[in-house]
Amino acid sequence: MLGHISLRTTQHYAKILDRKVKDDMKVLRDKLNFNNNLNEANEIVGN
C-alpha cells in the first residue's frame, strides 16, 4: 500500500502515523482550549 514489500512494514508505519496524528491533535485541542479560556477570561475582565 505504501510501497513496502512487506505488509508488516506498512502496518508498522501505519501504527506510528496513527499515534503521531493522535498526539498532534491533542496538542491542537489543548491550544484551542487554552485560547478559548483566555478569550473568556478577557471578556470577564472587559478586555
N, CA, C and O atoms as a Tripos MOL2 file, in Angstrom:
@<TRIPOS>MOLECULE
protein
  188   187    47     0     0
PROTEIN
NO_CHARGES

@<TRIPOS>ATOM
      1 N           0.8250   -1.1930    0.0000 N.3       1 MET1
      2 CA          0.0000    0.0000    0.0000 C.3       1 MET1
      3 C           0.8700    1.2580    0.0000 C.2       1 MET1
      4 O           0.6350    2.1720   -0.7910 O.2       1 MET1
      5 N           1.8600    1.3110    0.8680 N.am      2 LEU2
      6 CA          2.7450    2.4770    0.9150 C.3       2 LEU2
      7 C           4.0460    2.2260    0.1600 C.2       2 LEU2
      8 O           5.0020    2.9910    0.2870 O.2       2 LEU2
      9 N           4.0770    1.1580   -0.6200 N.am      3 GLY3
     10 CA          5.2540    0.8620   -1.4120 C.3       3 GLY3
     11 C           6.2260   -0.0810   -0.7460 C.2       3 GLY3
     12 O           7.3160   -0.2960   -1.2770 O.2       3 GLY3
     13 N           5.8830   -0.6520    0.3890 N.am      4 HIS4
     14 CA          6.7570   -1.6020    1.0670 C.3       4 HIS4
     15 C           6.5440   -3.0010    0.4970 C.2       4 HIS4
     16 O           5.4450   -3.3630    0.0770 O.2       4 HIS4
     17 N           7.6010   -3.7580    0.4930 N.am      5 ILE5
     18 CA          7.4970   -5.1440    0.0280 C.3       5 ILE5
     19 C           6.6870   -5.9630    1.0230 C.2       5 ILE5
     20 O           5.8950   -6.8230    0.6370 O.2       5 ILE5
     21 N           6.8920   -5.6890    2.2940 N.am      6 SER6
     22 CA          6.2350   -6.4510    3.3510 C.3       6 SER6
     23 C           5.0320   -5.6870    3.8960 C.2       6 SER6
     24 O           5.1290   -4.5020    4.2130 O.2       6 SER6
     25 N           3.9080   -6.3740    4.0000 N.am      7 LEU7
     26 CA          2.7220   -5.7780    4.6130 C.3       7 LEU7
     27 C           3.0040   -5.4190    6.0630 C.2       7 LEU7
     28 O           2.4800   -4.4280    6.5720 O.2       7 LEU7
     29 N           3.8220   -6.2120    6.7230 N.am      8 ARG8
     30 CA          4.1720   -5.9490    8.1220 C.3       8 ARG8
     31 C           4.8450   -4.5840    8.2800 C.2       8 ARG8
     32 O           4.5790   -3.8720    9.2480 O.2       8 ARG8
     33 N           5.7070   -4.2200    7.3430 N.am      9 THR9
     34 CA          6.3710   -2.9160    7.3900 C.3       9 THR9
     35 C           5.3440   -1.7980    7.2520 C.2       9 THR9
     36 O           5.3910   -0.8100    7.9840 O.2       9 THR9
     37 N           4.4270   -1.9550    6.3210 N.am     10 THR10
     38 CA          3.3730   -0.9570    6.1350 C.3      10 THR10
     39 C           2.5340   -0.8340    7.4000 C.2      10 THR10
     40 O           2.2160    0.2770    7.8260 O.2      10 THR10
     41 N           2.1720   -1.9620    8.0040 N.am     11 GLN11
     42 CA          1.3790   -1.9340    9.2340 C.3      11 GLN11
     43 C           2.1280   -1.2280   10.3510 C.2      11 GLN11
     44 O           1.5310   -0.4760   11.1230 O.2      11 GLN11
     45 N           3.4300   -1.4650   10.4440 N.am     12 HIS12
     46 CA          4.2560   -0.8250   11.4700 C.3      12 HIS12
     47 C           4.2180    0.6920   11.3190 C.2      12 HIS12
     48 O           3.9790    1.4080   12.2920 O.2      12 HIS12
     49 N           4.4520    1.1820   10.1120 N.am     13 TYR13
     50 CA          4.4460    2.6260    9.8830 C.3      13 TYR13
     51 C           3.0480    3.2200   10.0260 C.2      13 TYR13
     52 O           2.9080    4.3670   10.4490 O.2      13 TYR13
     53 N           2.0290    2.4680    9.6850 N.am     14 ALA14
     54 CA          0.6590    2.9610    9.8410 C.3      14 ALA14
     55 C           0.3480    3.1940   11.3200 C.2      14 ALA14
     56 O          -0.3210    4.1680   11.6640 O.2      14 ALA14
     57 N           0.8220    2.3190   12.1870 N.am     15 LYS15
     58 CA          0.6040    2.4960   13.6250 C.3      15 LYS15
     59 C           1.3230    3.7290   14.1300 C.2      15 LYS15
     60 O           0.7800    4.4860   14.9340 O.2      15 LYS15
     61 N           2.5550    3.9360   13.6560 N.am     16 ILE16
     62 CA          3.3110    5.1160   14.0660 C.3      16 ILE16
     63 C           2.5970    6.3720   13.5880 C.2      16 ILE16
     64 O           2.4830    7.3450   14.3350 O.2      16 ILE16
     65 N           2.1180    6.3570   12.3560 N.am     17 LEU17
     66 CA          1.4200    7.5080   11.7970 C.3      17 LEU17
     67 C           0.1500    7.8140   12.5860 C.2      17 LEU17
     68 O          -0.1260    8.9730   12.8960 O.2      17 LEU17
     69 N          -0.6270    6.7730   12.9110 N.am     18 ASP18
     70 CA         -1.8450    6.9770   13.7000 C.3      18 ASP18
     71 C          -1.5300    7.6080   15.0490 C.2      18 ASP18
     72 O          -2.2300    8.5210   15.4860 O.2      18 ASP18
     73 N          -0.4880    7.1320   15.7070 N.am     19 ARG19
     74 CA         -0.1060    7.6630   17.0120 C.3      19 ARG19
     75 C           0.3270    9.1240   16.8830 C.2      19 ARG19
     76 O          -0.0190    9.9450   17.7320 O.2      19 ARG19
     77 N           1.0740    9.4550   15.8360 N.am     20 LYS20
     78 CA          1.5340   10.8250   15.6220 C.3      20 LYS20
     79 C           0.3570   11.7660   15.3860 C.2      20 LYS20
     80 O           0.3220   12.8660   15.9380 O.2      20 LYS20
     81 N          -0.5930   11.3460   14.5800 N.am     21 VAL21
     82 CA         -1.7770   12.1750   14.3230 C.3      21 VAL21
     83 C          -2.5460   12.3900   15.6200 C.2      21 VAL21
     84 O          -2.9800   13.5050   15.9100 O.2      21 VAL21
     85 N          -2.7170   11.3240   16.4030 N.am     22 LYS22
     86 CA         -3.4350   11.4350   17.6710 C.3      22 LYS22
     87 C          -2.7380   12.4170   18.6110 C.2      22 LYS22
     88 O          -3.3890   13.2570   19.2320 O.2      22 LYS22
     89 N          -1.4130   12.3090   18.7130 N.am     23 ASP23
     90 CA         -0.6590   13.2120   19.5850 C.3      23 ASP23
     91 C          -0.7440   14.6580   19.1090 C.2      23 ASP23
     92 O          -0.9120   15.5730   19.9150 O.2      23 ASP23
     93 N          -0.6280   14.8620   17.7980 N.am     24 ASP24
     94 CA         -0.7130   16.2190   17.2530 C.3      24 ASP24
     95 C          -2.0950   16.8200   17.4530 C.2      24 ASP24
     96 O          -2.2120   18.0160   17.7190 O.2      24 ASP24
     97 N          -3.1350   16.0200   17.3300 N.am     25 MET25
     98 CA         -4.4880   16.5170   17.5440 C.3      25 MET25
     99 C          -4.7070   16.9050   19.0030 C.2      25 MET25
    100 O          -5.4280   17.8610   19.2890 O.2      25 MET25
    101 N          -4.0920   16.1740   19.9200 N.am     26 LYS26
    102 CA         -4.2030   16.5330   21.3390 C.3      26 LYS26
    103 C          -3.5350   17.8770   21.5950 C.2      26 LYS26
    104 O          -4.0760   18.7070   22.3250 O.2      26 LYS26
    105 N          -2.3700   18.1000   21.0070 N.am     27 VAL27
    106 CA         -1.6850   19.3860   21.1560 C.3      27 VAL27
    107 C          -2.5580   20.5160   20.6150 C.2      27 VAL27
    108 O          -2.7010   21.5590   21.2520 O.2      27 VAL27
    109 N          -3.1340   20.3020   19.4440 N.am     28 LEU28
    110 CA         -4.0050   21.3140   18.8480 C.3      28 LEU28
    111 C          -5.2260   21.5730   19.7220 C.2      28 LEU28
    112 O          -5.5960   22.7250   19.9470 O.2      28 LEU28
    113 N          -5.8530   20.5050   20.2170 N.am     29 ARG29
    114 CA         -7.0240   20.6470   21.0790 C.3      29 ARG29
    115 C          -6.6680   21.4360   22.3410 C.2      29 ARG29
    116 O          -7.4330   22.2970   22.7750 O.2      29 ARG29
    117 N          -5.5030   21.1390   22.9290 N.am     30 ASP30
    118 CA         -5.0750   21.8580   24.1290 C.3      30 ASP30
    119 C          -4.8570   23.3420   23.8310 C.2      30 ASP30
    120 O          -5.2260   24.1960   24.6370 O.2      30 ASP30
    121 N          -4.2590   23.6510   22.6770 N.am     31 LYS31
    122 CA         -4.0420   25.0510   22.3020 C.3      31 LYS31
    123 C          -5.3610   25.7730   22.0840 C.2      31 LYS31
    124 O          -5.5260   26.9140   22.5140 O.2      31 LYS31
    125 N          -6.2960   25.1160   21.4220 N.am     32 LEU32
    126 CA         -7.5980   25.7450   21.1860 C.3      32 LEU32
    127 C          -8.3450   25.9650   22.4890 C.2      32 LEU32
    128 O          -8.9670   27.0100   22.6800 O.2      32 LEU32
    129 N          -8.2870   24.9940   23.3830 N.am     33 ASN33
    130 CA         -8.9380   25.1580   24.6860 C.3      33 ASN33
    131 C          -8.2980   26.2930   25.4680 C.2      33 ASN33
    132 O          -8.9970   27.0620   26.1280 O.2      33 ASN33
    133 N          -6.9790   26.4070   25.4020 N.am     34 PHE34
    134 CA         -6.2920   27.4970   26.0970 C.3      34 PHE34
    135 C          -6.7460   28.8410   25.5430 C.2      34 PHE34
    136 O          -7.0480   29.7610   26.3020 O.2      34 PHE34
    137 N          -6.7950   28.9530   24.2020 N.am     35 ASN35
    138 CA         -7.2210   30.2090   23.5860 C.3      35 ASN35
    139 C          -8.6690   30.5370   23.9370 C.2      35 ASN35
    140 O          -8.9930   31.6970   24.1950 O.2      35 ASN35
    141 N          -9.5370   29.5380   23.9490 N.am     36 ASN36
    142 CA        -10.9320   29.7820   24.3240 C.3      36 ASN36
    143 C         -11.0310   30.2580   25.7640 C.2      36 ASN36
    144 O         -11.7830   31.1840   26.0670 O.2      36 ASN36
    145 N         -10.2790   29.6300   26.6440 N.am     37 ASN37
    146 CA        -10.2970   30.0400   28.0520 C.3      37 ASN37
    147 C          -9.7450   31.4410   28.2180 C.2      37 ASN37
    148 O         -10.2490   32.2090   29.0360 O.2      37 ASN37
    149 N          -8.7100   31.7910   27.4510 N.am     38 LEU38
    150 CA         -8.1300   33.1230   27.5240 C.3      38 LEU38
    151 C          -9.1270   34.1650   27.0270 C.2      38 LEU38
    152 O          -9.2630   35.2290   27.6310 O.2      38 LEU38
    153 N          -9.8150   33.8720   25.9480 N.am     39 ASN39
    154 CA        -10.8240   34.7990   25.4240 C.3      39 ASN39
    155 C         -11.9600   35.0050   26.4250 C.2      39 ASN39
    156 O         -12.4220   36.1280   26.6200 O.2      39 ASN39
    157 N         -12.4020   33.9310   27.0510 N.am     40 GLU40
    158 CA        -13.4720   34.0400   28.0500 C.3      40 GLU40
    159 C         -13.0050   34.8840   29.2360 C.2      40 GLU40
    160 O         -13.7680   35.7020   29.7510 O.2      40 GLU40
    161 N         -11.7730   34.6940   29.6670 N.am     41 ALA41
    162 CA        -11.2580   35.4770   30.7930 C.3      41 ALA41
    163 C         -11.1640   36.9450   30.4210 C.2      41 ALA41
    164 O         -11.4630   37.8110   31.2430 O.2      41 ALA41
    165 N         -10.7540   37.2350   29.1960 N.am     42 ASN42
    166 CA        -10.6840   38.6300   28.7580 C.3      42 ASN42
    167 C         -12.0640   39.2720   28.7130 C.2      42 ASN42
    168 O         -12.2100   40.4500   29.0370 O.2      42 ASN42
    169 N         -13.0690   38.5120   28.3170 N.am     43 GLU43
    170 CA        -14.4260   39.0520   28.2890 C.3      43 GLU43
    171 C         -14.9300   39.3630   29.6820 C.2      43 GLU43
    172 O         -15.6640   40.3310   29.8800 O.2      43 GLU43
    173 N         -14.5410   38.5520   30.6440 N.am     44 ILE44
    174 CA        -14.9890   38.7620   32.0180 C.3      44 ILE44
    175 C         -14.3970   40.0490   32.5830 C.2      44 ILE44
    176 O         -15.0890   40.8120   33.2580 O.2      44 ILE44
    177 N         -13.1090   40.2910   32.3050 N.am     45 VAL45
    178 CA        -12.4670   41.4950   32.8540 C.3      45 VAL45
    179 C         -12.6640   42.7110   31.9550 C.2      45 VAL45
    180 O         -12.2430   43.8130   32.3090 O.2      45 VAL45
    181 N         -13.2890   42.5280   30.8130 N.am     46 GLY46
    182 CA        -13.6240   43.6550   29.9590 C.3      46 GLY46
    183 C         -12.5480   44.0560   28.9680 C.2      46 GLY46
    184 O         -12.5740   45.1850   28.4800 O.2      46 GLY46
    185 N         -11.6190   43.1980   28.6540 N.am     47 ASN47
    186 CA        -10.5700   43.5000   27.6530 C.3      47 ASN47
    187 C         -11.0130   43.1040   26.2660 C.2      47 ASN47
    188 O         -10.2650   43.2830   25.3050 O.2      47 ASN47
@<TRIPOS>BOND
     1     1     2 1
     2     2     3 1
     3     3     4 2
     4     3     5 am
     5     5     6 1
     6     6     7 1
     7     7     8 2
     8     7     9 am
     9     9    10 1
    10    10    11 1
    11    11    12 2
    12    11    13 am
    13    13    14 1
    14    14    15 1
    15    15    16 2
    16    15    17 am
    17    17    18 1
    18    18    19 1
    19    19    20 2
    20    19    21 am
    21    21    22 1
    22    22    23 1
    23    23    24 2
    24    23    25 am
    25    25    26 1
    26    26    27 1
    27    27    28 2
    28    27    29 am
    29    29    30 1
    30    30    31 1
    31    31    32 2
    32    31    33 am
    33    33    34 1
    34    34    35 1
    35    35    36 2
    36    35    37 am
    37    37    38 1
    38    38    39 1
    39    39    40 2
    40    39    41 am
    41    41    42 1
    42    42    43 1
    43    43    44 2
    44    43    45 am
    45    45    46 1
    46    46    47 1
    47    47    48 2
    48    47    49 am
    49    49    50 1
    50    50    51 1
    51    51    52 2
    52    51    53 am
    53    53    54 1
    54    54    55 1
    55    55    56 2
    56    55    57 am
    57    57    58 1
    58    58    59 1
    59    59    60 2
    60    59    61 am
    61    61    62 1
    62    62    63 1
    63    63    64 2
    64    63    65 am
    65    65    66 1
    66    66    67 1
    67    67    68 2
    68    67    69 am
    69    69    70 1
    70    70    71 1
    71    71    72 2
    72    71    73 am
    73    73    74 1
    74    74    75 1
    75    75    76 2
    76    75    77 am
    77    77    78 1
    78    78    79 1
    79    79    80 2
    80    79    81 am
    81    81    82 1
    82    82    83 1
    83    83    84 2
    84    83    85 am
    85    85    86 1
    86    86    87 1
    87    87    88 2
    88    87    89 am
    89    89    90 1
    90    90    91 1
    91    91    92 2
    92    91    93 am
    93    93    94 1
    94    94    95 1
    95    95    96 2
    96    95    97 am
    97    97    98 1
    98    98    99 1
    99    99   100 2
   100    99   101 am
   101   101   102 1
   102   102   103 1
   103   103   104 2
   104   103   105 am
   105   105   106 1
   106   106   107 1
   107   107   108 2
   108   107   109 am
   109   109   110 1
   110   110   111 1
   111   111   112 2
   112   111   113 am
   113   113   114 1
   114   114   115 1
   115   115   116 2
   116   115   117 am
   117   117   118 1
   118   118   119 1
   119   119   120 2
   120   119   121 am
   121   121   122 1
   122   122   123 1
   123   123   124 2
   124   123   125 am
   125   125   126 1
   126   126   127 1
   127   127   128 2
   128   127   129 am
   129   129   130 1
   130   130   131 1
   131   131   132 2
   132   131   133 am
   133   133   134 1
   134   134   135 1
   135   135   136 2
   136   135   137 am
   137   137   138 1
   138   138   139 1
   139   139   140 2
   140   139   141 am
   141   141   142 1
   142   142   143 1
   143   143   144 2
   144   143   145 am
   145   145   146 1
   146   146   147 1
   147   147   148 2
   148   147   149 am
   149   149   150 1
   150   150   151 1
   151   151   152 2
   152   151   153 am
   153   153   154 1
   154   154   155 1
   155   155   156 2
   156   155   157 am
   157   157   158 1
   158   158   159 1
   159   159   160 2
   160   159   161 am
   161   161   162 1
   162   162   163 1
   163   163   164 2
   164   163   165 am
   165   165   166 1
   166   166   167 1
   167   167   168 2
   168   167   169 am
   169   169   170 1
   170   170   171 1
   171   171   172 2
   172   171   173 am
   173   173   174 1
   174   174   175 1
   175   175   176 2
   176   175   177 am
   177   177   178 1
   178   178   179 1
   179   179   180 2
   180   179   181 am
   181   181   182 1
   182   182   183 1
   183   183   184 2
   184   183   185 am
   185   185   186 1
   186   186   187 1
   187   187   188 2
@<TRIPOS>SUBSTRUCTURE
     1 MET1         2 RESIDUE 1 A MET
     2 LEU2         6 RESIDUE 1 A LEU
     3 GLY3        10 RESIDUE 1 A GLY
     4 HIS4        14 RESIDUE 1 A HIS
     5 ILE5        18 RESIDUE 1 A ILE
     6 SER6        22 RESIDUE 1 A SER
     7 LEU7        26 RESIDUE 1 A LEU
     8 ARG8        30 RESIDUE 1 A ARG
     9 THR9        34 RESIDUE 1 A THR
    10 THR10       38 RESIDUE 1 A THR
    11 GLN11       42 RESIDUE 1 A GLN
    12 HIS12       46 RESIDUE 1 A HIS
    13 TYR13       50 RESIDUE 1 A TYR
    14 ALA14       54 RESIDUE 1 A ALA
    15 LYS15       58 RESIDUE 1 A LYS
    16 ILE16       62 RESIDUE 1 A ILE
    17 LEU17       66 RESIDUE 1 A LEU
    18 ASP18       70 RESIDUE 1 A ASP
    19 ARG19       74 RESIDUE 1 A ARG
    20 LYS20       78 RESIDUE 1 A LYS
    21 VAL21       82 RESIDUE 1 A VAL
    22 LYS22       86 RESIDUE 1 A LYS
    23 ASP23       90 RESIDUE 1 A ASP
    24 ASP24       94 RESIDUE 1 A ASP
    25 MET25       98 RESIDUE 1 A MET
    26 LYS26      102 RESIDUE 1 A LYS
    27 VAL27      106 RESIDUE 1 A VAL
    28 LEU28      110 RESIDUE 1 A LEU
    29 ARG29      114 RESIDUE 1 A ARG
    30 ASP30      118 RESIDUE 1 A ASP
    31 LYS31      122 RESIDUE 1 A LYS
    32 LEU32      126 RESIDUE 1 A LEU
    33 ASN33      130 RESIDUE 1 A ASN
    34 PHE34      134 RESIDUE 1 A PHE
    35 ASN35      138 RESIDUE 1 A ASN
    36 ASN36      142 RESIDUE 1 A ASN
    37 ASN37      146 RESIDUE 1 A ASN
    38 LEU38      150 RESIDUE 1 A LEU
    39 ASN39      154 RESIDUE 1 A ASN
    40 GLU40      158 RESIDUE 1 A GLU
    41 ALA41      162 RESIDUE 1 A ALA
    42 ASN42      166 RESIDUE 1 A ASN
    43 GLU43      170 RESIDUE 1 A GLU
    44 ILE44      174 RESIDUE 1 A ILE
    45 VAL45      178 RESIDUE 1 A VAL
    46 GLY46      182 RESIDUE 1 A GLY
    47 ASN47      186 RESIDUE 1 A ASN
